[in-house]
Amino acid sequence: MVTVKATHIVRPAEARPDEIMYINSCDQIKDITHTPTLYLYNHSAALEAANAVSILKHSLSKALALFYPLAGRLRWAEAGGSRVELHCNGEGVPIFEAESDAAIEDLGDFTPTQAIQPLIPSVDYTTPLHQIPMVIVQLTRFRCGGLGLGLGISHVMADGPSALHFITEWTKFARGAGPVAPPFLDRKVVDADQPPASFDFDPAVLRRPPTLIGEEDSLEQRRKPIAAAVLGLSKLQIEKLRRKADLDNVSRGYSRFEAVSAHIWRCTSEARGHAAEQQTSLHFVADFRNKLNPPLPKNYFGNALIRVEATDKSGSLLAGSMGAAARKIREAVEKVSDDAVRGYLDYLKRLPDVGRFRSLDNNGRPKGDFYGNPNLAIISWAGLPLYGTDFGWGNEIHLGPGPMGFDGKTFIIPDREGDGAFNIAIWLQEEHIAPFKKCFYDI
């Protein structure tokens, strides 16, 4: 059982402008919900000697002086169309101080099931939008002397690279380390003065994903119980997948992401028992910071992600080679160019309503597109500076996503040992977990 003992509101250490901050079209389609992440720390002499909550409060206050938009609140924009704007009013970030009667070892292999939900602060999304914090933090002390840090950051405010930039600077303040790397906060820099004249944006990537043959919508699939699994892939297994993909005699070998994603896509379709004619989509996002000309400023803070989609029929996906599936993923990635990104952003900016892209609205109702059966959504954390989150009591022993998954949601997470291995966290319908595992390890 986890019991919250106290709540602390942390505000920026220095006065910051009380202003309305522009939210660009890329941010507007992101969830107003919080991306949940869990950090775990073993008991140590340094942790025992530390006043952890005091350290977190004072260092967060200093970090919020740099990242002051995170101390503000969203509100509905007068422009309408479900768009939001950010009021930088310094209302602050809550830190919930909690205790657990469990030990860290009781959490087993840290699979993101509902068992870890109490370690991450929850938000009542029926609360009026202007009252919902942009960041929520929970510090949980375990019976064993270890510590949990549950963190949620509104996806409207930051993507993975930006969220990790904030966390990195926060830990620097906690340790008294430096130098500090301030964020670039002007989100207008993403918007072009004029849309690309020579590029006709194809909005197909924003269409609703296909549904199962014989089902008019995804409602029945949404209702089915799901389960989470974390499956390891060693460096040798990943290289074997790459070699299988490269049998197509490509001039440039497939990347680890392309090969592993192709393998997951094919295994998911097999485990779900699709008909041969079943359309299936693999959705992921590409970071466009360096795709723009000129590139976005260093330490740009916000969302710089474009939706990417690879599609096929399940029959051809499974009958074809690993390389054929990887090629579809590569072709989708290669479409991401300066013109494509600017066309995408201009299209979003002109949409009459952006609300349908959000998985939850402010009333907590399921909305948006459903990427579950027969589809897949893969989020890659490979290449991100995930580990080494030291607030002064040593590095975390675990970092992983919270339990807020849906059927088909998948994370590719590099192993913390830095040995080239991946951990694959995936949510599937309960009946599909066992056949997926069987296919997954048939490499």
C-alpha positions as CSV (number, residue, x, y, z in Angstrom):
1,M,0.0,0.0,0.0
2,V,1.2,3.5,-0.9
3,T,0.1,6.4,1.4
4,V,0.6,10.0,0.5
5,K,1.9,11.9,3.6
6,A,2.3,15.4,2.3
7,T,2.0,17.6,-0.8
8,H,4.5,20.4,-1.6
9,I,3.9,23.0,-4.3
10,V,7.2,24.1,-5.9
11,R,7.4,27.4,-7.7
12,P,10.3,28.9,-9.8
13,A,13.1,30.2,-7.6
14,E,13.1,33.5,-9.5
15,A,10.3,35.7,-10.8
16,R,9.4,35.0,-14.4
17,P,7.1,36.8,-16.8
18,D,3.4,36.4,-16.3
19,E,2.6,35.9,-20.0
20,I,0.6,33.8,-22.5
21,M,3.0,31.5,-24.3
22,Y,2.2,30.4,-27.9
23,I,1.7,26.7,-28.5
24,N,2.5,25.7,-32.0
25,S,0.6,23.2,-34.2
26,C,3.0,20.3,-33.5
27,D,2.2,20.7,-29.7
28,Q,-1.5,21.2,-30.3
29,I,-2.2,17.6,-31.3
30,K,-0.3,16.1,-28.4
31,D,-2.1,14.6,-25.4
32,I,-3.0,16.9,-22.5
33,T,-2.3,13.9,-20.3
34,H,1.0,13.3,-18.6
35,T,3.6,10.8,-19.9
36,P,4.3,8.6,-16.8
37,T,7.9,7.5,-16.0
38,L,9.2,5.7,-13.0
39,Y,12.7,5.9,-11.5
40,L,13.8,3.5,-8.7
41,Y,16.8,3.9,-6.3
42,N,18.2,1.3,-4.0
43,H,18.9,2.0,-0.4
44,S,22.4,3.4,0.1
45,A,24.4,5.4,2.7
46,A,24.1,8.5,0.4
47,L,20.3,8.1,0.2
48,E,20.0,7.5,3.9
49,A,21.9,10.7,4.6
50,A,20.0,12.8,2.2
51,N,16.9,14.8,2.9
52,A,15.4,13.7,-0.4
53,V,12.3,15.7,-0.5
54,S,14.2,18.9,0.5
55,I,16.7,18.3,-2.2
56,L,14.0,17.7,-4.8
57,K,12.1,20.8,-3.8
58,H,15.0,23.2,-3.9
59,S,16.6,21.8,-7.1
60,L,13.2,21.7,-8.8
61,S,12.6,25.4,-7.9
62,K,15.9,26.3,-9.5
63,A,15.1,24.2,-12.6
64,L,11.7,25.8,-13.0
65,A,13.4,29.2,-13.1
66,L,14.9,28.0,-16.4
67,F,12.0,25.9,-17.6
68,Y,9.3,28.3,-16.3
69,P,6.6,27.2,-18.8
70,L,6.4,24.0,-16.8
71,A,5.2,25.9,-13.8
72,G,2.3,27.3,-15.7
73,R,-1.1,26.0,-16.8
74,L,-2.9,25.3,-20.0
75,R,-6.2,26.9,-20.9
76,W,-8.5,26.8,-23.9
77,A,-7.5,29.3,-26.6
78,E,-10.0,31.8,-27.9
79,A,-9.2,30.6,-31.4
80,G,-11.3,27.5,-30.6
81,G,-10.9,24.2,-32.5
82,S,-9.9,22.5,-29.2
83,R,-6.6,24.5,-29.2
84,V,-4.8,25.4,-26.1
85,E,-2.5,28.2,-24.9
86,L,-0.1,28.3,-22.0
87,H,-0.5,30.8,-19.2
88,C,3.0,31.2,-17.6
89,N,1.6,32.1,-14.2
90,G,4.1,30.3,-11.9
91,E,1.4,28.3,-10.1
92,G,4.0,25.6,-9.7
93,V,4.6,21.8,-9.6
94,P,3.2,19.5,-6.9
95,I,5.5,17.0,-5.2
96,F,3.6,14.3,-3.4
97,E,5.6,12.7,-0.5
98,A,4.5,9.1,0.0
99,E,5.4,5.9,1.8
100,S,5.0,2.3,0.8
101,D,4.9,-0.8,3.0
102,A,6.5,-2.8,0.2
103,A,10.2,-3.2,-0.7
104,I,11.6,-2.5,-4.2
105,E,12.3,-6.2,-4.7
106,D,8.5,-6.8,-4.3
107,L,8.1,-5.2,-7.7
108,G,9.7,-8.1,-9.4
109,D,11.0,-7.3,-12.9
110,F,9.4,-3.8,-13.0
111,T,7.0,-4.8,-15.8
112,P,4.7,-1.7,-16.2
113,T,1.5,-3.3,-14.9
114,Q,-1.1,-1.6,-12.7
115,A,1.0,-2.8,-9.6
116,I,3.3,0.2,-10.1
117,Q,0.5,2.7,-10.7
118,P,0.5,3.9,-7.1
119,L,4.1,5.0,-7.5
120,I,3.2,7.6,-10.1
121,P,1.0,10.5,-9.2
122,S,-2.4,10.3,-10.9
123,V,-4.4,13.2,-12.3
124,D,-8.1,13.7,-12.4
125,Y,-8.7,14.8,-16.0
126,T,-12.2,15.9,-15.2
127,T,-10.6,18.8,-13.4
128,P,-10.9,22.1,-15.4
129,L,-7.9,22.3,-17.7
130,H,-6.5,25.5,-16.2
131,Q,-6.1,23.7,-12.8
132,I,-4.0,20.8,-14.1
133,P,-0.2,21.1,-13.5
134,M,2.2,20.6,-16.4
135,V,4.5,18.4,-14.2
136,I,3.6,16.0,-11.4
137,V,6.1,14.4,-9.1
138,Q,5.8,11.7,-6.4
139,L,8.6,10.6,-4.1
140,T,7.9,7.3,-2.5
141,R,10.0,5.8,0.3
142,F,10.0,2.0,0.5
143,R,10.2,-0.2,3.5
144,C,13.6,-1.4,2.4
145,G,15.0,2.2,2.5
146,G,14.9,2.6,-1.3
147,L,13.2,5.4,-3.1
148,G,10.8,5.7,-6.1
149,L,10.4,8.9,-8.2
150,G,7.3,8.9,-10.2
151,L,7.1,11.6,-12.8
152,G,4.6,12.9,-15.3
153,I,5.1,15.6,-17.9
154,S,2.3,17.0,-20.0
155,H,2.9,15.8,-23.6
156,V,1.7,19.2,-24.9
157,M,4.8,20.7,-23.2
158,A,7.6,18.3,-24.1
159,D,8.6,15.3,-26.2
160,G,11.2,12.7,-25.0
161,P,14.4,14.8,-25.8
162,S,12.9,17.9,-24.2
163,A,11.6,16.1,-21.1
164,L,15.1,14.5,-20.6
165,H,16.8,17.9,-21.0
166,F,14.6,19.2,-18.2
167,I,15.3,16.2,-15.9
168,T,19.1,16.4,-16.7
169,E,19.2,20.1,-15.6
170,W,17.1,19.3,-12.6
171,T,19.6,16.7,-11.4
172,K,22.5,19.2,-12.0
173,F,20.9,21.6,-9.6
174,A,20.4,18.8,-7.1
175,R,24.0,17.8,-7.2
176,G,25.4,21.4,-7.5
177,A,27.0,20.3,-10.8
178,G,27.3,22.3,-14.0
179,P,27.4,23.8,-16.5
180,V,23.7,24.4,-16.9
181,A,22.3,24.2,-20.4
182,P,19.2,26.6,-20.7
183,P,16.3,25.6,-22.9
184,F,15.2,27.5,-26.1
185,L,11.6,28.4,-25.3
186,D,10.2,30.2,-28.3
187,R,7.9,27.8,-30.0
188,K,7.1,30.1,-32.9
189,V,10.4,29.1,-34.4
190,V,8.8,25.9,-35.6
191,D,6.3,27.8,-37.7
192,A,7.2,28.8,-41.3
193,D,6.2,32.2,-42.5
194,Q,5.0,30.6,-45.7
195,P,4.1,26.9,-46.4
196,P,6.4,25.1,-48.9
197,A,5.2,26.1,-52.4
198,S,6.6,23.0,-54.1
199,F,5.3,20.3,-51.7
200,D,1.8,18.9,-51.6
201,F,1.4,17.4,-48.1
202,D,-0.3,14.0,-48.1
203,P,-2.5,13.9,-45.0
204,A,-2.8,10.0,-45.2
205,V,-0.5,9.7,-42.2
206,L,-3.1,11.4,-40.1
207,R,-6.0,9.2,-41.2
208,R,-7.7,7.0,-38.8
209,P,-5.9,3.6,-38.5
210,P,-7.6,0.6,-40.1
211,T,-10.1,-1.5,-38.1
212,L,-10.4,-5.3,-38.0
213,I,-12.3,-6.8,-41.0
214,G,-15.9,-7.0,-40.1
215,E,-15.8,-4.3,-37.4
216,E,-17.0,-0.8,-38.2
217,D,-15.0,0.8,-35.5
218,S,-12.5,-0.1,-32.7
219,L,-14.9,0.0,-29.8
220,E,-15.0,-3.8,-29.3
221,Q,-11.2,-3.9,-29.4
222,R,-10.8,-1.1,-26.9
223,R,-13.0,-3.1,-24.4
224,K,-10.8,-6.2,-24.4
225,P,-8.5,-6.8,-21.4
226,I,-4.8,-6.1,-22.1
227,A,-1.6,-7.2,-20.4
228,A,2.0,-5.9,-20.4
229,A,5.2,-7.8,-21.1
230,V,8.9,-6.8,-21.1
231,L,11.0,-8.9,-23.4
232,G,14.8,-8.7,-23.7
233,L,16.8,-8.8,-26.9
234,S,20.5,-9.3,-26.6
235,K,23.0,-7.5,-28.9
236,L,23.5,-10.9,-30.7
237,Q,19.8,-11.4,-31.3
238,I,19.4,-7.8,-32.7
239,E,22.3,-8.4,-35.0
240,K,20.8,-11.6,-36.2
241,L,17.6,-9.7,-37.0
242,R,19.6,-7.1,-38.9
243,R,21.3,-9.9,-40.9
244,K,17.9,-11.4,-41.8
245,A,16.7,-8.1,-43.0
246,D,19.8,-7.4,-45.0
247,L,19.3,-10.6,-47.0
248,D,17.3,-8.4,-49.4
249,N,20.7,-7.1,-50.6
250,V,20.1,-3.5,-49.7
251,S,22.9,-1.1,-50.4
252,R,22.7,0.3,-46.9
253,G,22.2,-2.2,-44.1
254,Y,19.0,-1.8,-42.0
255,S,19.3,-0.1,-38.6
256,R,18.6,-1.7,-35.3
257,F,15.4,0.2,-35.1
258,E,14.2,-0.8,-38.6
259,A,15.0,-4.5,-38.1
260,V,13.6,-4.8,-34.5
261,S,10.4,-2.8,-35.4
262,A,9.9,-5.0,-38.5
263,H,10.2,-8.1,-36.3
264,I,7.7,-6.8,-33.7
265,W,5.3,-5.8,-36.4
266,R,5.3,-9.2,-38.1
267,C,5.1,-11.0,-34.7
268,T,2.1,-8.9,-33.6
269,S,0.2,-9.7,-36.8
270,E,0.9,-13.4,-36.4
271,A,-0.1,-13.4,-32.7
272,R,-3.3,-11.7,-33.5
273,G,-4.3,-14.3,-36.1
274,H,-5.2,-11.7,-38.8
275,A,-6.8,-12.7,-42.1
276,A,-4.5,-12.3,-45.0
277,E,-6.4,-9.3,-46.4
278,Q,-6.3,-7.5,-43.0
279,Q,-4.8,-4.0,-43.4
280,T,-2.3,-3.2,-40.6
281,S,-0.5,0.0,-39.8
282,L,2.7,0.6,-37.9
283,H,2.8,4.1,-36.4
284,F,5.8,5.8,-34.9
285,V,7.3,9.3,-34.7
286,A,10.4,10.9,-36.2
287,D,12.4,13.7,-34.5
288,F,12.6,16.6,-37.0
289,R,14.9,18.9,-35.1
290,N,17.7,18.3,-37.7
291,K,15.4,17.7,-40.6
292,L,14.5,21.4,-40.9
293,N,16.6,23.8,-42.9
294,P,17.9,25.5,-40.8
295,P,17.7,23.0,-38.0
296,L,15.9,24.0,-34.8
297,P,18.0,25.9,-32.2
298,K,20.0,23.8,-29.8
299,N,18.0,22.8,-26.8
300,Y,14.7,23.6,-28.4
301,F,12.1,22.8,-25.8
302,G,8.8,21.5,-26.9
303,N,7.6,18.8,-29.3
304,A,9.5,18.3,-32.5
305,L,8.0,15.0,-33.7
306,I,6.2,14.1,-36.9
307,R,3.9,11.1,-37.3
308,V,5.1,8.4,-39.5
309,E,3.2,5.4,-40.8
310,A,4.1,2.1,-42.6
311,T,1.2,0.0,-43.9
312,D,0.7,-3.5,-45.4
313,K,-1.7,-6.4,-45.5
314,S,-1.0,-8.9,-42.8
315,G,-0.8,-11.7,-45.3
316,S,1.9,-10.1,-47.4
317,L,3.7,-8.9,-44.2
318,L,4.0,-12.5,-42.9
319,A,4.6,-14.1,-46.3
320,G,7.3,-11.6,-47.2
321,S,10.8,-11.3,-45.8
322,M,12.0,-9.5,-42.8
323,G,13.7,-7.1,-45.2
324,A,10.5,-6.3,-47.0
325,A,8.9,-5.2,-43.7
326,A,12.0,-3.2,-42.8
327,R,12.0,-1.6,-46.2
328,K,8.5,-0.3,-45.6
329,I,9.6,1.3,-42.3
330,R,12.7,2.9,-44.0
331,E,10.6,4.3,-46.9
332,A,8.3,5.9,-44.3
333,V,11.2,7.5,-42.5
334,E,12.9,8.7,-45.7
335,K,9.8,10.8,-46.5
336,V,10.6,13.1,-43.5
337,S,12.2,16.1,-45.1
338,D,12.2,19.9,-44.5
339,D,9.3,20.3,-47.0
340,A,7.4,17.3,-45.6
341,V,7.7,18.6,-42.0
342,R,6.6,22.2,-43.0
343,G,3.7,20.8,-45.0
344,Y,2.7,18.7,-42.0
345,L,2.8,21.6,-39.7
346,D,1.0,23.9,-42.0
347,Y,-1.8,21.3,-42.5
348,L,-2.2,21.0,-38.7
349,K,-2.3,24.7,-38.3
350,R,-5.2,24.9,-40.8
351,L,-7.3,22.1,-39.3
352,P,-10.6,23.4,-38.0
353,D,-10.3,21.2,-34.9
354,V,-7.3,19.3,-33.5
355,G,-9.2,17.6,-30.6
356,R,-9.6,14.2,-32.3
357,F,-5.9,13.5,-32.2
358,R,-5.8,13.6,-28.4
359,S,-6.2,10.2,-26.7
360,L,-8.1,12.0,-23.8
361,D,-9.9,15.2,-23.7
362,N,-10.2,17.3,-20.5
363,N,-13.3,15.3,-19.5
364,G,-11.3,12.1,-19.3
365,R,-13.2,10.5,-22.1
366,P,-11.4,8.1,-24.6
367,K,-10.9,10.0,-27.8
368,G,-8.5,10.1,-30.7
369,D,-7.3,7.3,-32.9
370,F,-6.9,3.8,-31.7
371,Y,-3.6,2.1,-32.6
372,G,-4.4,-1.3,-31.1
373,N,-5.5,-4.4,-33.0
374,P,-4.9,-4.6,-36.0
375,N,-2.3,-1.8,-35.6
376,L,0.9,-1.1,-33.6
377,A,2.5,2.1,-32.2
378,I,6.2,1.9,-31.5
379,I,8.0,4.5,-29.3
380,S,11.8,4.2,-29.5
381,W,13.9,5.4,-26.6
382,A,17.1,4.2,-28.3
383,G,19.6,7.1,-28.6
384,L,18.1,9.1,-25.8
385,P,20.2,9.9,-22.7
386,L,18.0,7.9,-20.4
387,Y,20.3,6.8,-17.6
388,G,22.4,8.4,-14.9
389,T,19.5,10.3,-13.2
390,D,21.5,11.2,-10.0
391,F,20.0,13.7,-7.6
392,G,22.9,13.2,-5.3
393,W,22.3,9.8,-3.9
394,G,23.4,7.7,-6.9
395,N,22.0,6.5,-10.2
396,E,18.7,4.8,-10.6
397,I,18.5,1.0,-10.7
398,H,15.4,1.2,-13.0
399,L,13.9,3.6,-15.4
400,G,10.8,2.7,-17.4
401,P,7.4,3.7,-18.6
402,G,4.4,3.8,-16.4
403,P,1.4,1.4,-16.9
404,M,-0.6,3.7,-19.1
405,G,-0.4,1.5,-22.1
406,F,-3.0,0.4,-24.7
407,D,-3.2,-2.6,-27.0
408,G,-0.4,-2.3,-29.5
409,K,1.7,0.3,-27.6
410,T,5.4,-0.6,-27.6
411,F,8.6,0.8,-26.2
412,I,12.1,0.0,-27.5
413,I,14.3,0.7,-24.5
414,P,18.1,0.4,-24.5
415,D,19.4,-1.8,-21.8
416,R,20.9,0.2,-18.9
417,E,24.2,-1.8,-19.0
418,G,25.0,-0.2,-22.4
419,D,25.8,-3.5,-23.9
420,G,23.8,-3.0,-27.1
421,A,20.7,-5.0,-25.8
422,F,17.1,-3.8,-26.0
423,N,14.2,-4.3,-23.7
424,I,10.8,-4.3,-25.5
425,A,7.9,-3.2,-23.4
426,I,4.6,-4.1,-25.1
427,W,0.9,-4.1,-24.3
428,L,-1.3,-6.6,-26.1
429,Q,-4.7,-8.2,-25.5
430,E,-4.2,-10.9,-22.9
431,E,-5.0,-13.7,-25.4
432,H,-2.2,-12.5,-27.7
433,I,0.6,-12.3,-25.2
434,A,1.7,-16.0,-25.3
435,P,1.7,-16.4,-29.1
436,F,3.6,-13.1,-29.4
437,K,6.3,-14.2,-27.1
438,K,6.6,-17.5,-29.0
439,C,7.1,-15.7,-32.3
440,F,9.3,-13.0,-30.8
441,Y,12.0,-15.4,-29.7
442,D,11.8,-17.5,-32.9
443,I,14.7,-15.5,-34.4
